[in-house]
Every structure is written in structure tokens, then in C-alpha cells.
Amino acid sequence: MIWIIGGTSEARRLVNKIEDIEDFIITSATESERQFIDSPKLIIGRMNLDEMIQFVEDRNIELIVDLSHPYAKIVSKNAKKVSDMKNIKYIRYIRSQTEIPSWAVYLKSYDECISYLKNISGTVFFTTGSKNIGDFEKVRGQNRFIYRILPALESIEECREYNVHMKDIVAMLGPFSTKFNKSIFHEYDADYVVMKDSGESGGTLERINACKELGITPIVIGRTEESGIENLEDIEKLIRKYSRRGE
């Protein structure tokens, strides 16, 4: 059995490509993934290391294909550990990193970003999702922090937990064009836009270009380099190869 770790647009595209294959399952952390993948092979739920170990044992996993988000570091770290412990082949799909212009603020981690935010004033528009809202809110001070999140229940609940006002929540599904980003950033009178380097499919460049046209400072949270495969077609070929082995 082949285990695809999903949660990204690339994982959804891959599942569409291999829907003729029987011996794979795909997992995602949140229920919202059901809106994108309508398949009985989709399993929802977060797993720690021990749960991953049990998962591969119960399902006789022979290949792990990791298409999790580039910032889901713990997921990838644990999946690699499982592959080493159980002698299972591990394949990592990686998004190419965006070329960040010199005029943008580039920070290596969320911790660096939080430290940077402590020393600014104005309106900050976050496009980093809901996961780190609690950390950002600790340094908001008198500034206005606006969060663009997925229109999913778990994202809204995260905002509610940290008492984010409705007027500071923008719930919509991306990625977005430069024109659309420009309109939103202008509407909220943003001085800064915080983003992850989510690559081409994540719309990073469109956000940076919108900031440039509006004279807004983009704050980019970088990511560590990974080794893996950048071509989705190559991933598909490897999956088909392993699938044939089991026939």
C-alpha cells in the first residue's frame, strides 16, 4: 500500500492523476480537505510519531509520498523517522523557493518574524493562515492585525480562541492574483503583509507584486531547503512503479 501525505493543491492534483490506481491512501489533517478530494481513500486526522508508526503497520505501507505543506516541518520530520524505523521508501515533493526581492523583509523563521513585529507600528495583513495567530496576537500591541484565513470551521475557531474581531478576519480560499491581492491590501490599508514562501502554487509572487505596486512592505517568512522531487509527473511515475510491484 502507498501512503500519500496530503493537505496541498499538489496532493489533490496527484490524486486526480492516479485515480485509476487502487493501492493508495491519502491523509490530511483537517476535514476541509473533503471539499477538494471526494474519495473513500481519504483519511482525515492529525498523527504524531507513534500514531504514524501504527498507521503504516496496520496498512502495510511500502511507500510514503510526502506532499505536505513546506511549512509542516513536524509532519515531514516524523514521516522520515517512520520510513527509517520501518525501512519504508520515502519520497518528498518540494516546491521550488521564490526569488525574494532585496527590498522585501526576509526572515528565517516565525520566531524572527515575531521579534520583528514587536518593533513596528501600523496595520499588518497576515496571509499565513490560522496556525500561528496566538503567537502573533501576543505582540500586536496597539497595531491592527488582520488575518486572511481559509473559510473553514477550524480556522474560524482559531480566531475565536484568540479573540480576533470579525472586522479583522478575511476568510477566503486562495491562491489569488496580483490584482485581487492588491485590491484587498488596499481596502484594509495595510502597511505590511506577512507571508510564507509557499512557492508558485501558493501565490507568493503575486502577493509580493501587489505589495510593490502599493508601496507596502512584504515580510516573508523563509523556509529551510529540502531535498526531494520538484516534478509532480516524476512522483506519479514512481507511484505507478510501486503500484505495479504489488500486482
Order of alpha helices (4+ residues) and beta strands (2+ residues): beta-alpha-beta-beta-alpha-beta-alpha-beta-beta-alpha-beta-alpha-beta-alpha-beta-alpha-beta-alpha-beta-alpha
